Amino acid sequence: MKIDLFIYLWIYFKETISTCRFSQRVALIKNDAILNEELDPRLLINQLRAENTQLRNQISIQNGNEQFTESLTADMIAK
């Protein structure tokens, strides 16, 4: 009976040590979660159009021309 109890405790002890080692290894893992965001295509198009206009204005200012204020034409969109 004592031998059975000793064997049970030894197995339990080995499992406990194994679990502790595993938890130590898990604690060393570094993880930076990043949220995947899906943008509405219309919102993305509007943002890109605004950025395009801003960049055109910067080019116009550097060239000494007036700011670009007209909207994109079908030809510009096709390009």
N, C-alpha and C positions, 0 to 999 in steps of 0.2 A: 504494500500500500504506500509506503514512504517513497519507494522508487518511482511509482506512478506519479505521485505528487511532484517529485523532483523533476521528472521528465516534463511534466506539464508546465511547471514553472520555468524550466530552461527554455522550452519552446516559446512561451509567452515573453520571456526576457529577450530572446533573439528577435522576435517580432517587434517588440517595443523599441529596441535599438535600431532595427531596420527602419521603422517609421520615423524615428528621430533623425536619422541620417537623411532620409528622403526629405523631410521638412526643412532641414538645413540647406539642401541643394535647391529646393524650390525657392527658398528665401533669397538666394543669390540671383535669381532670374530677374532681369530688368525688362520691363515692357512699357512702351509708350503707345497708348491707344490713340488712334486717329479716327475721327468720325468721317465716314464716307457720306458726302452730301451730294444729292442729285439736284441740279439746278433746272429750273423750268427753261426750256429752250427759248421761249420768248424773252425771258429776263436776260439770258445769256446774250442773245442777239442785241438787245438794247444796250447792254453794257459794252459790247464790242463796238457798236456804232458810236457810242459816246467816246470811247477811247480813240476810235478812228478820227473823229472830229477834232478831238484835243490834239492828236498828233499832227493832223493837217494844219491846225492853227499854229503849232510850234514851228512847222516848216515855213509857213507863210510869214511869220514874224521874223524868222532868220533871213528870209529872202527879201524882206522889206515890203511885202505885199500886205493887202488887207486880210483880215481874218476870214476863214472859210466858213460861211454861214448856211450855204444851201444844203439841202438834204441829198442823199445818195440817189443817183439816177439808176435806171435799169441797166445801163451800160456799165456803170461803176460796179454794180452788184455782180454782174456777169463776169467781170474781170477778177 
